[in-house]
């Protein structure tokens, strides 16, 4: 996943609001968001599934648990490590540890994973972790944007998306998942003057600068968009759109439940 916009305790009506895009190679197999079966050793969760590594990029678990992960785009860092980043989200969602305890334990295992940004939270708190920069932070109330750099890095699509989400929260009486998905479907590329220098060709940097990515030449782009709204009564709305390699919607899934 390459873009996560989220509001944590920013609006009393909506303790958690998330809008996210997962960007991947079109060839990488995955399953749409659904409820995973509960077993003797794991709790039920709602998430998509990466069928290559068996983890997930974003999901909700019992008692309001939330987790999401992005990779860190840094050409100087090795991508291959012992463990999959998708197991981090899954491990937290299926476990019992508080976000504070889990994040503290994870710090001792940072080097087992390629670069990641991780968000883990529950009804009480939300933590952000970045293993390459050794960051572990309990987030205060606010509206945030996260892509493939540090939280709140001055990336055009992060800044634009964060601004759009904040304006939506401040101007809308009844927030809907469709409004969040519309933000994530923004295909506007940033002007060259605003593009960061991350060590890749400017043509590719330009392609990656929009919230929704469609790069047919590299067979890479947005595979799904997710919108999550948790209200003050712990009612949750979860909506997902799936996309083909042409950038068109192939399926949509909607779930509504209470924690």
N, C-alpha and C positions, 0 to 999 in steps of 0.2 A: 504494500500500500504506500502511496506517495503523498497523500494529502489528508490531514485530519484537522478539521475545524471543530472546536468544542467550547461550550460554556459550562463552567463549573460554579454552581451556587451564585451565578450572576443575577438571575431572576428568581424571586421567591416562588413563582408559579412553576418554574421548571428547574429543579436542582441540577439536572444533567441534560444537555443537548449536544448531540454529535452529528456531524456531517462528514463523510469520509469517502475517498476514492481509493480503490486498490488498483495499482498499475503493475502489470506483469507482462512477460512474454505471452503472446496469444496461445502458444503451444503448451503452456503449463496447465496441467489438468487440475480442476477444482470442482467442488460441489457448492451449490447455492446455500444460503443461510437456511437453517432448519434446526429443530430441536434434536439434540443428540440424545441417544438413549441413556437413561440412568442405569448404573451398574452398582455392584456391591462396593466398589472402590472409588467410584467417581460420581459426582453430582450432575444433575441435568444442566445443560447449557444451551443457549441459542447462538449459533455461529455458522459461518461458512467453513469449508474444510479444504485445505491444500492436500490434494490426493498424491502429490509427489513426496511430501515430507510428513504428512498426517497431522500437521498442526493447524492453527488458524491465525488469521491476521487481525481479527476483531470479533468480540463476542460479549454476551451477557451471561452471568451465572446466577446461582441462587442468592437470595437476600440482597439483590442489587449490586452484585459484583460486576465490574466492567474492566475490560482489558483490550488494548490495541497496540500494534507494533508497526514500525516502519524500519526499513534498512537505512543505513547512512551511506550516501553517495560520496565516496572518497577514493579516487583512482590509486592513491598511494597505499591504501590498506588492502591486505589480502581478504578475499571473500570467503574462502573455504576454511571452515573451522570444524571443531569436533561435533558441535551440536547445532540443531536447527533453531532459528529465532522464533519460529511459529510454536515451539513447545513452551516458550515462556508464557504466552497468553493462555494457552491451554492449561498449563500447570497451575497458574493462579486461579483461573475460573473454576477448576475442579477441586481446589484445595480448601483448607480451612484457615490458613494464615491471614492475618490482617494485612492490608497494604503496607503498613509500616514495617511489620515483621518480615514479610516476603521480600520487600525491597532491600532491607538490611542484609538478609541472607544472600540475596542475589549479588550483592557487591563483591563477595568473595569468589564469585564464578564469572566475573565479567569477561575474562580472557578466553573462556571456552566458546565464545560466540563471535561471529563476524559483527561488524558495527551495527548497533541498533538504537532506536528510540523506543521506549516502552512507557505506556500509560497503564496504571493499575489503580483501581479504586473500589469503594463501596459506598454505602449511604453516608458515611462519616467523613471520608477523606479521599484525596486523589494524589497519587505520586507520579513523578516523571523521572525516568532514568535514561542516561546515555552512557554506554560503556566505554566508548573511545575517549570521551572527555571526563570520565569518572564523575558523572553528575548523578546525584540523588536528591530530589527536591520535593517537599510537600507543597502542593500548589495552593495558593490563596484563591479566593473567589475572583472570577474574571472570565474574559473571552480570550481564547488562545488559538494559535495556528501552528501546525507542525507538518513538516515535509521530510526531506532527507538530510537535513542539517540539524543544528541545535534548535530547541524550542524557541519560537519567536525570532528566528533568523530573518534578516531583511531580504526575503525572497519575494518576488512580485506576486506570485499566486497566493502565498501565505498572507501577505499584507492585505491584498485585495479581498480574499475570502474572509479573513477575520473581520475586516471592516463591514462586509456585506452581512455577515452573521450578526454582528452587534447592532447594525441598523435594523435588521429584521426583528430582533428581540425587543428593541425599544419602540418599534412602530406597529407591531402586530398584536391584536387582542387575543387571537386564538391561533397559535402556531401549528402548522401542519408539516408532515414529513414531505409532502410535495414541494413546499417552499424551500426546504433544505436541499432536496434533490436538484431543484432548479439551479441553486448556487453551484453545485458540484458538476453540473452539465455545461458550465461556462467554458467555451473553447477558444476564448480570446488569448492570443499570444502576446506576451509583453514586448514592448519596443526594445531594440538592441541596447539602448542606453541604460535600461534598467536590469539587464541580465547579469547575473553573478558570474564570476570566473571560477569554475570548478575543475578546470583542466580538461574539459571536453570541447569538441568543435562547436563554434558559435551556431551552426545550423542545427545541431542536436540540442544545444541549450535552448534555442528558440522553440523547438518542438516540445520541450519538456516544461515550458514556462506557463502553459495554460492549466487550469484546474482539471479539465478533462483532456486526456492525451489520446491521440490517434496517430501512430507513426507506422504507416503501412510498409515503409521501406525496411524498417528493422523488426517488423512483426511484433510490435510492442505497443501497449496502450492500456487504457482503463478497462478493466474486466468487470468491475461492479462498483456501484455507488450505494452507500448505506446512510440512512437517516434514523436517528434514535432520539426520542423525546421521553423523558421521565418526568412526570409532574409531581406536585407536592403531596399527592395522595398515593404515590408509588405505583401509579398506573403507567405502563410503558407502551409506546408505539414504536414499532421497528419495521422499517421499510427498506427493501433492497431492489435495485434494478441491475440486471445482468446484460452485458454487451457482447456483440460479435466482433470479429476482426475488421468489420466495416464501420464500426462505431455506432451501430444501431442497436436499439433495445431488443433483446431476444426473450426476456422473461422478467416478471416482477413478482415479488413476494412480500406479503404484509402480515404482521403478527401484532396482536394487541393482548396484553395480559397484565396481571398485577403481581408484584413481588411478595 
